[in-house]
Amino acid sequence: MGTRSLYDVPTVFWSLLTLLIHMHTRLGTNGFSIKLIPKYSIDSVLFPKNLSQQEKQNRLVELSKTRALHFQSLNFANAINSTKQGIKALQPSVRLYSRFYVAEVAIGTPPYNVLLLVDTGSDETWVQGEGCSKCFDLIYENFEYKNSQTYSMVSCDHVLCNPRICINNVCHYSITYEDDDSSNGYLSFETFKFPMREDDYVTYENVIFGVGMENSEKPFMSDRNVIGGVFGLASGPRSILRQLERHTHLRFSYCLFDFTSGRETYTYLHFGDDAQIIGNDQAMVQTTSLLPLEDGYYLEVLGITMNGNLLPINPRDLQLREDSSGGFTIDSGSVVTYLVPSAYSVVRNEVLRYLEEAYDWNPMENTGLPFDLCYIVQPTENQKFPSLGIAFVGAHLELGSHRVFKSIVDNIYCMFIRSSAVQDVNILGAVQQQDYRFLFDVGASLMQFVPEKCQFN
């Protein structure tokens, strides 16, 4: 496992505001799809309806900061431990509490209904167990594993008891994250049910997961916590992705719509054979390689462009190092894009210079906003923010100006790119992925993308 930040995961898997995800599976096929519905219209603890647009943006960015710390701890873990994890999701009904994406899962017999934080950066799926000696607050009961007719513990000779932490021939799991957040307990077998439509479920037996008996005090939500554990969707051997590989085929696709459009719309997350990507004469599918890491979707980036011109960023600031630190990852769990300070400084200075020379626009000072570069302007067709792009090996992702600057309120526009306090990792966030379809094929180590109007998806 190594040391990584679990509860920085306050943003996991797509962070486009809050989404309510309903899953449906087409029987008789080798794929399935999850319906994503915007959740701003639904009250939640972190996004009550009375929040202003600026307050919502502040919360989104604060939660994205913790996601950036998540990748720092992953890189640290890589440097000291060759055991890695990280990739995708499966087929429970999933909701998003603020930037927490949570999966609805029914565990055991009789079923224990629980919301688990979807974590694309770790293998371990675990739930807080009844009788825990160190517990976090939860507004409903813990998992009463002793009362489940289908529960059993994993023995120490099982192939997935690795690392081998054994007490009385019972395998234990132990995961520690940045900030000393942790969970420890029994590695177990249990029946998992994922809701599909209405009262219909898809069922998987003998899923390996953890029953947490010693957990951090407040890993998820400080008030009225509804999250009972973690749903590990990395690509390591104990992840749900690998355990149910026959159904996921280690591939998925998604298309994130523009959450600032104000439209009540939805999109789908597709898995297995349902995960397809199609181009045409106007929108060609581009392909680049995923780097051979299991703790995130890392890509080889050659540089960053502005209005088609390569910016003078040191390529080493964007590349993965031999010790698996640094690099450039794509993560929908972060709303905004983060660049290491040296790369961010170049981007910010070039944008500043361009807007001042082209339109005599000057940035706001002391905005009180969680963004570093904001303007009070009214862009037009002839006066607009510059377009940035990401140059991958073999592909170029054009962000346009509308994915770089977003309206916060009235005529205040801010750059949705920030300097990473981590000093070590670059993250392409959800805003910069909007209206593109992305397909991740982990088995083939490829990522593909093509422009698409996602609200019609």
N, C-alpha and C positions, 0 to 999 in steps of 0.2 A: 504494500500500500504506500509506504513512505509517508511523508508529512505533506498534507495538502489542505487547502481551506475548504472545508465542507460548507460551512454556513456562510461563506461568501457566496455560496450558491444562491443567495437571496435572489438570484436571477437565473433561472435555469431554463434552457431551451426556449427559444424565441422570446424575446422580450418585447413585444410590441404592446405596450400597455398591458391590459389584463384580458385574457382570453378564456373562453369557456370551450373546452374541447369535448365534442361528442364523437365516439368512435362507431363506425359501422364496418362490418366485414362482409364481403361478398362470398357466400358459401360456394365451394367448388372451384375456387381459384387459389393461386399461391401468393396472394397479396391481400392487403387490407388498407383501409384509409380511415383517418381521423378528421372529423369536421371541426374546424376552428371558427369560433364565433367571438366577435369583439365583446369585451366584458365591461367597458366603461359604463354601460347602462345598468349594470348590476352592482348593488352595494357590496363592499367588502371592507375588511378591517383597515386595509392600507389605502383604499381608494373610495372613500365615501363620496356620495354624489355632490356634496357641497364644496368640494375642492375646486379652486380656480384652475385655469389652464397652467398658470405659472407654478402653482403648488404641485400640480401633477408632474410637471417637468422636473421640479426639484426632487421629488421622491424618486422618479425614474432614474435620474442621474446618480443620486446617492446610492441606490441599489446597484447601479452599474459599477460604481467604484469597487464594491465588494467583489464583483465578478472579476474585475481586473486583478485583485489580490488573489483570487482563486488560481489564476494562471501563474502568478508568481510562485505560489507554493507548489504547483505542479512541476514547474521547472526546477525548483529546489529539490523536489523529490527525485526527479530524473537524475540529478547530478550525484545523488547519494545512494540511489536504489534503482536497480534495473527493473523492478516490478512496476509496471505502468498500467494505466487504464484510460478509457474515455472514448465514446463515440455517440450512439444514438438512442432511439426510443422504441417503445413497443405499442401494445394496443389496449391499454386501459382507457377509460374515459378520463380525460385530463382537464383540470381547471387551472387557472392562474390566479393566485392571490398576489395582487400587485405584480411583481416580477417573479414571484414564486410560481413555477408551474408545478401543479400537483396532479398525481394520477389517482383516480378512484380505483381501489382494489378491494376485493373481498377475499380474505385469507382464512383458511381453515374450515372445519366442520363442527358445529354450525358456523356460518360465515361471520367474520369480523370485518366490518366495513371501515376502511381507513383511507385517509388522504396522505399520499407519500410524495415528498418533494422529488421531482424529476431531475436527476443529476446525470448529465451527459459526460461528466468527468470522473466518474468512479465506478468500480465494479459492484460494490456492496449494495445490496438491497437489504434494508433492515427496518424493524418496527419496534417501538418501545414495548417491553413486556411487563405484564402484571407482576408485582413483587420486586420491581427494580429497586436497587439500593441507592442509585443516583438517578433522579428522574427530572424531566422537564414538565412544565404544566401543559395540560391538554384538556380541552373542554369536554371530551368524551372519555370513555374508559380505555385502559391499555389492553393489549392483546393477551387474553387469558389462554395461553398456549397449553396449559395443563388440562384444560377442558375440551380441547379440540380432538376429535376422533381420528383425524388424519395427520396429526403432528408427530414428528420423530426427530431425534437429534442426529447429526452427522458424526460418524465415528472417525477416529484418527487415521484409519487406513484408507479413507476415501481419497480419490485422486484430487478432489477439489479442496481437501484440507491442506491448503498451501497458501500462505505460510502455516506450518504445522504448530498450532498452539493447542496443546492438549492438557486436559484436566480430567482424570478418571475416565480415560478413553473417550471423552467427548471433545469434539473439535470446537474451538472458540474462534471468533473473529475479533479483531481489534483494529480500529481505524482512528488515526489522530490527524487533525487538521491544523492549519495555521490558527493562531490565537488560542491554541490548546483545546479547541473544541474536539470532542471525541465521542466514540461509541464503542462499547465492548459487550460481548455476550455470547450466546450459544449460536453456533452455525447449525442450521436446521433444515428439515424437509417439510414442505407443506403444499397444500392445494391452493392455487391462485385462480381467482375468477375475475375476468375483466368485463365490465358491462358493455353491451353493444347497443341494442335498441330496446326501449321500454324495459321489460323485465327479463330480457334475454342476456345470457352471459356466454363467453367462451372460456373454457376451463382447461387448466394445465396442472398436472399432478407432479409431485416430487420436485417442485421448484426449490432450489437452495437459496436461503436467505438468512438473515440474522435476527435473533430476538435480543434486543438491547436491554441489558440489565444495569449497565453503568453508562449514563449519558450526560452530556453537558447540560447545564441548568436551563439555558435559554438559547438554543441553537436556531430557532426559526422566528417566531413572532412573540413579541414581549407581552402583548395583551390578547387574551382570548385566542390562544393558539389552537389552530385546527389541524396542524400538520403533525402526523404521528410517526414519521420516519422518513426514509430515503428510498427512492426507486432508482437503482443503479443501471444506467444505460450506456456504460462504457463498452469497450470491445474485449476486455479481459475475460478469462475463462469463467469467472463467477458472475459475470454480468447477465442481466436478463436478455440482452441482445444475443449473447453467445448461447445461453441455455435454450433459447427458442429460435435458434438460427434457422431451423427448418422452415419457419414462417417468415422471418425477417429477411433471409438471404443476404444479410449484412448490407442492405441498401434501402435508401429512403429518399424522398424528395419533398420539398415544400416551396411555397410561394407566399411571401409576406406582403400584405397590402399596406398602403399608406395610411397610418392611423390618424394623420392630421386632416384627412379628407372629410371627416365628420359623417361618413356614410356608415349605416348599419349593414355590414356585409360579413362575409365569412370566406374561408378558404379551406383547403384540405392538406393534411399530411399523409403521404402515401408510402406504403412499405412493400417490399418484395416485388412481385410482378406488377403491382399497381404503380410502382415508382417508375414513371416514364418521363422523358423529356423530348420535345419535338420542336424543331426549328423550321424556318421557311426562308424565302429569298430575302425578306427584310430583317429577319432575326435569326442569325446563324448560331447554332449551339457551339460553345467554346469548351475546351477540355484542358484541364491541368492536373498534375499529379498530387495526390495526398502523400505527405511524407510519412515514413514508416514509424509513427508514434501512435500509442494507444490512449494517450491522455488528452486528446483534442484533435481538431481538424487543422493540422499545420500544413502550410503551403509555402512553396518557394516563391518569394516575391523579389523581383528585380529592381523595382523602384516605384515611385509615385509620380504621376503626371498632373500638370495643371494646364488646362486648355490645350492638351495634346503635347506639351513639352515636359520632358523629364526634369524633375526638380533635383537640385544638388544635394541629395541625401546620401550619406555613406551607405553603400549596400550592406555592409556588415551589421548596420543597425536594424536591418529587416530580416536577417538570416538566422537560421537555427545553428547554434554552435555545436562543437563536437561533444560537449558534455550535456547536450539536450536542453540547454538553457537558451533564453532569447527566442527568436523566431516570430512568425506571423501566423495567427490563428483566426479562423472565422467562427464566430460565436453569436448565435441569435439570442443568447442569454444576456448579452450586454446591449442596452439600447443604443449607446453611442459608440463610436470608434475611438480606441485608445492607441496612441503612438508613443514610443519611448521618447523621453524629453528632447534628445538631440534631433530626432526626425520631426517631432512636433514643432520644434522651434523653426525649422526650415519652412514647413508648411504654413505656419502662422505668419511668419515674416513675408513670405511670398504673396500670400493672400492680402495682407495689409498693404503691401507696396502696390499690388495690382489695383485694388479698389481706390486707393488714394490717387494714383496716377491717372486712372481711367475716368473716375467720376468725382474725384475730390471728396470721397466718403471717409469720414473719420469715425473710429470705433467709440462706443460708449465707455465711460469711466465709472467705476464703483457701482456696477449694476445691481449687486446683491444677488445676482443669478448664479447658478452652478455652472455657467459657461464662461470661458475665458475671452471669447471674441464675439461681441454683439454690436449691431448697428440699428439705429432708428432711421429707416429708409422705406421707400415704396418701390421695389424693383419693377422694371418694365421690360418689354421685349428688347429694348436697346440699352438698358442699364440693368444688368443682372450680375449675380455672384458668379465667380469663376467655377468651371467644372473641374473636378478632380477625377483621377482614375488610378486603379491598382494594376500594375504590370506584373502578371504572373508569368511563369515559364509556359510559353505556348498559348497564352490567353491574356486578354485585357478587359478588366471590369470597369466600364465607364459609369461613374457615379452621377454625372450631371451636376448642375448647381442645386437642384431641388432636394437632393439627398445629402448635401453638404450643409446648407443653411436652412433652418426651419423657423417659421414664425412662432414666437412664444406667446405674444399677445399684441393686438393691434399691429403697429408697424415695427415691432421689435423682432429682429431676426438674429439668431445666434448660430454659430458654427457647431454642429453636432459631432465635433472631433475634439478630444481632450488629450492633455498630456498625462501619460501614465505615471502615477506615483511609484509604480513598481520598479521603474528604471530598467525593465528587463524584457517585457513582452509587448507585442503589438496585437491588437484585437480589432477585427472588422466587425462592427456591431450591426444590430438589426435594421436601424434606419437606413444604413448604406446598402442593405440587401433588398429594400422594398422594390416591388414590381420586377423582380427577377425570379425565375424558377431555378432552384438549385437542386441538383441530384448528387448524392454522396453514395458512391459504390465502394465500400470498404474492401470487399473481396478483390476488386480490381485495382484498388488504390487510386481511384480517380474521383475528381469533382467536376461536374459539368454545370453550365449555367446558360440561360438565354432570357432576353427580356420578355415579360409577359404582364398583362394587366391582371393583377392578382384578385381584385374584387370581383371579377367575372369568372374566377376559376372554380 
